[in-house]
Amino acid sequence: MRQRSLLILTSVLTTGALTLTACGSRDDNNGSSGDTNTTVVIGVDAPLTGQNSATGLGIEYGVKIAVDDANAKKLVPGVTFAIKALDDKALPATGQQNATALVADDTVIGAVGPLNSSVALSMQQVFATANMVEISPSNTNPQLTQGPDWATGKLVRPFKTYFRTATTDALQGGFAADYAYNTAKKTNAFVVDDKQTYGAGLAGIFKDKFTGLGGKAAGTDHVNTGDTDFSTLVTKIKNSGADIVYYGGQYDEASLLSKQLKAAGVNIPLFGGDGIFSDTYISTAGTAAEGDIATSVGVPISTVPTAQDFIATYKAKKYPGDYGTYGGYSYDAATAIIQAVKSVVDANGGKLPSITDARASVVDAVQKTDFDGISGHVSFDQYGDTTNKQLTVYQVKGGKWVAVKSGTYTG
């Protein structure tokens, strides 16, 4: 996995000073002058380098735009918001270290992230112990909010501090299976996963739903994150008679698998979840991606009227990463934290208590979240899951992801 030091240019607007820092994290303080007297930091945890970094950067800059908007509009009088973005490199151990660093920082009120469900599992207890809110824009594994026995119908929320603006794989996997069998008319699926919490969970749900509908599993196999040579797997798929490959995992490996499948003459679509729904998937797989399919949470952000300013800002600032997958959900996650801070300030006579004292109150306020965001309506159920259950199927057509079906899946 690639690693690099990040050279950060931090602009402190109140003084006009510029500071260059070489470090493994990013601090963006967009403080305004005048009557602002308290800086409140929203932490961000995502893979900002290496595996999954295109999507992780989309999360970081989605939060940054939300913070900039809140500061420009002075949504919370007396408070300037900033972000502190840490790179977890898609590694659970690093994510846990980042969570520990964020809760130890007495300027941090809450966190947005992580991208990967496996990383989230390592972080939840750290945030819960500190009574600090954590809102993921992308985690989809059901056990994060409903407990390890969710599949048996025994739903128990493990941590009241954890929320997400993305719907779960319990819905996404079934939605994908329904599309593959009933719409795409595929009957023989070879199912592959990357052994990670997200990928293995999603692939398992797809397989169960697909076979339950009447489809067959042509075979199953696993890969490791970071793998680049899939020749043995390609041979297995080719000999299986599969008419579709379902891949549970991220775009890094999936794009190479698709490319190698097509090069070997296996001209069947690769179907994946939101982990492959990235422009980087298409640019890496090239023409081999044509016809491949992905599900993703929500509806295409480009079609949402309230998201147009966000998209224009992202493009105008030339921010790196892919905003299309989770950028809107990251913006809304940060906005939920910002609005929760406002609620705490309003309830305290217009003043913010010490940030560490305010953390628990912010958690309670986030639970009551109810607003129309740029990704749709934002509110959370008793488990911390989003009440927005919309999903979309995309297919690569003409070198671009094109929405082919949207709807709400209830199982």
N, C-alpha and C positions, 0 to 999 in steps of 0.2 A: 504494500500500500504506500502510495506516495506521501511524503511529508515535506513540508516546506515552512520556513519562517515567513511570517506575514509582516510586511512593512506597512505600517499604518500612518496615515496622515490625519491627525485629530485636530479639528478646528475648534477653539474655544471662543465662541462668538462674543462673549461678554468682555474679553480683553483684546481680541484680535490676534492673540498669540497663536503660533503654529508650533507643534511639537512632533518630531519624528520618533517613533518607537518601534523597536524590533521585538516581537513577542509572538506568543501562540494564541492570542485572543484579540478581540477587537472591542474597543470602547468608543462609542459615538456619543458625544455629549453636545447636544444642539441647544444649549441653554440660551434663553433670551434675556435681554437686558431689561432694566426698569424695575417693576415691582416683584419680579420673581426672586424668591429667597430660599427655596428648597428644591434640591435636585433628587428626583426619584428614579431609580434605575430598574429597567426591565431586562432581566437576563434572557439570553437566547442560547440554546444548545442545539447544535446540528453538525453534520459533517461538512466542514467548510473547505477541506482539502481531501484529495484521494477519492475513495469509493463514495458514490452518491453525492458528490460535492455540488453538482449542478443544481440538484433539488434542494440541498441544504442551504446554498446561497440564496435561492429563491425565498426560503423561510426567513433568513436574516434580513433581507432587504424589504420583505413584506412588513416585518415589524418596524424597520427603520422609517418607512413611509408613514405608518400609523403614528409613530412617535412625533415625527416632523409635523404631521397634520394637527395633532393634539396641541403641540406647542404653538403653532401658527394661529390656531383658533383660541388659544388660552382656555382650553376646556376645563382645566382645574386651576382657578386663580391661586397664585402663590406657589404653584408647583411647575417645575420644568422637568420633563421626562427625558431620559437618555437610555441608551442600550449598552449592554455588555455582552458581546457575542463570543462564545467559547466553542472551539472546534473539538467535537468528540470523535472524529475520524471513523464514525460508524462502529465504534468499539464500546461495548458495555462498561468495561473497567474505566475507560477514559470518561465516559458519561457520568459515572458515579463520582469520579474525582471532580468533574466540573460542577456537579450538583453541590458537592461539599464546599467548593470555593464560592459558589453563589450564595449559599445560606450563611456563610461566614462573613460576607460583605454586608455591613449594616446599612448600605445605601440601596440594596436590592429588595424590591417589594414582591416580586414574583418572576416567573420564568415562562417563556414560550419555547416549546420543543419537548422532546427531541423528534427527529425524523423517524428513527427506527424503533419498532416495538421492543426488540431485544434490549436496546439501550434504555428504554423507558422502565423496563422491569428492574434495572439496576439503580434507578434514580428515585423511584417513588417513595421509598422509605425515608430517604434523606430529606426530601421536601416535607413529608408528613411530620417528621420529628421536629422540624423547624416551623410548622404551621404556615408554610409558604405555598402559595398557589402555583400550580404547574398546569399549563394548558397546551396540549399538543395539537398542531394543525394537521397531523398526518398519521398518528398511530391508529391502527385499525384492528389489532388483535383483541378479541372480546374479553379475555381474562383481565386485562388492565383495569376495567371498570366493573366487571361482573364476577370476577373471581375465577379460580382454576376449574371449578365444577360447572361453569356456565352451560356447557353442552348438555348436561343432564337436567337442566331446568332449575338448578339451585343457584340463584343469583345473589351474590353477596358483594357489596362494594368494599374493596380492600382499603382504599384511602380516600378520605373526603377532600383532600387537597388536590386530587388529580381530576382533570377535565379534558375533553377533546372536542374540537370543532369538525372533525372528520367522522363519518359514520363507520360502523364496524365491518369486519370481514364476514360476520355471520350473515350480513345482508349482501355484501359485495360478492362473496363466493357463490351464493345462490343465484344472484342476479346474472353472474357470468355463466353459470351452468345452464340457466334457463335460456340465455341468448344462444349459447353454443348449440344446444340440442333443438330448441324449438324454432329459432330464427335462422341460424346459420346451417341447420340441418346436419350437424356433425354427430356421428354415432360412435366413434372409436377414438378416445383421447389418451395420449401418452402424457402422464403427469410427472413433472419434474419440480423439485424445490431445492433451495439453497441451504437447508438445515437450520435456518434462522427462525426466530419466533414468528415474525411476520410471514415469511415465505412458506414455511412448513405448515403453519396454521391455515393460511389461505388456500394452499394447494389441497390440503385435506378436506376442507369444506367443499371446494369445487368438486373433488372426486366423489364425495358422498352424495352431493346433490345431483351430479351428472348421472351417476349410475342409478340413483333413485328415480330419475326421470325415464330410464330405459336405455341410457347409453352404456357403453362398455369401456373398461380401462384396458387399453392396449398394453400398458406397462407402466411401471413407476421407477423413478431413479432420483438420485440426489447429486448435487454438485457442491463445491466449496466456494465461498466468496473469494474472489481473486483469481479463480481458474480462467484460463484463456484457451486451452486446447480441449475441445469437446468431441474429438474424432470417435472415441469409443461410444459415447452417448449417441452421436449421430447415427452410427451403424445400428445400434439397438433400435432407435426410432424408425429407421429405414426398413428394418426387417420386421417390425411389429405390425405393419399394415395400418397404422394410425392415420386418421384423416385430419387431426389437429393435435398440436402440442400445447398443453397448459403448463405455464411456468410460474411458480410461486417464488418471487424474489425481486431483485432490483434490476435496473436497466443495464448495469455494467456487464454482467454475465449474459443476460437475455439477448442483448444486441449481438454479441459474438456468436451465441448459439444459433440465432436466426440466420446469420450470415453464413455460418458453416453448414447448416442444414441445406440452404438453397444451393450452395456451391457443390454439395454432394448429390444434387438432383432431388432432394426431398422438398417438393414444392407444395407444402401444406402450411397453413397459417400458424404462427406462434401467438398464443393468447395469454395475456398476463393481467395482473391487477394494477393498481395505481402506482406501484413501484417501477413499472416500465413506462408509464405515461409521461414521457419527457421528450423534448425535441432532441436531446442528446442521444436517445435510443435510435432515432431515425438517422441522425448524422453519422453515427458509428456503424450501424448496420447497412447504410446506403440503400441501394435498390432492393436488397434482400428484404427490407422492412415492408415493402409494398404488400398490402393485404393483411398484415399483422393486426392484431386486435388488442385492445386494453379497456379495462373498466377504470373509472375514477369516481371519486366522491363528488357530489354536487352536479351542477350543470356547467357547461363551458363558460369560463369567466368572461370571455370576449362577448358573450351574448347578454350579460347582465348589465343593465343601464347604469346601476350605481357603481359599477367597477371601472367605468371608462376613465375617470380621472386618475385612478390608481394605475391603470395600464399606461396611460399617457405619461405619468410621472416616472414610472419605472423605465420606460423607453427613453424619455428625455434625459434622465440622469445616467443612462447607459450602465445601469447596474448589472453585474454579472449574474449568472445562474438562470434557472427557468422559473418564471413567476406563474406559469399557467397551471401547474399542478397544485401547489399549496400556498402560493403567494397571497391569494385572497383570504384563505383560512388563517394564515399567519397574521394578516392585517386585522382580521376580526378577533383573533385570540388576544392580540395586544390591546385592541380597543376595549375588550371585555375587562381586562385588568385596569386600564385607564379609567373606565367608567366606575369600576369598583372603588378605586382610590377616591374618585369624586364623591361617591356615596359616603365613604368614611369621613372625608373632610366636611361634607355638609352636615353629617350627624354630630360632628365635634365642634360646632360653632365656627366653621370656616377654617379650622386649623388641622393640620395633619399631625397626629401623635408621632412619637418616635417610630421610625419605619419598622423596627423589629417588633414593637408593640402593636403596630397596625396590621401586621401580616395576617393574623387570625381573622380580623374583621374583614379584610379583603377577601379571604376565602369564602366567608359567609355571603359577602356581597356578590361575588362571582356566581354562587349557586343561584342567586335571584336574577341573574342576567336575563334581559328581555329587550332586544333591539333589532332593528333591521340593518344588517351589515352589508358589505359589498359581495359576500358570497351567498347571501340569503338571510333568512331570519336566524338570529342567534339566541338560543336558550338551551338549558341543560336539564335533563331528567334527574331522577333520584339517584342514578348511578354515576352522574357526571358526563353522560353521553349527550351528544348533540341531539336535538329534536328534529334536525334537518336530515331526512333520510333519503334525499334524492341521490340518484346515481346515473352515470352516463356510460354508454359503450362508445368507444372511438375505434376507427379503423384507419390505417395509413392508406391514403389515396393521393396520388400525385405528389408523393413526398411530404405530405402533411397529415397530422391527425385530424380526422373529420368525425364529428359526432354523428352516429347512426341510430342511436336510441337513447332516450332519457326517460326516467320514470322513478317511481317509488316502489321499492321491493319490500314486501312484508313476509316473505317466506312461503 
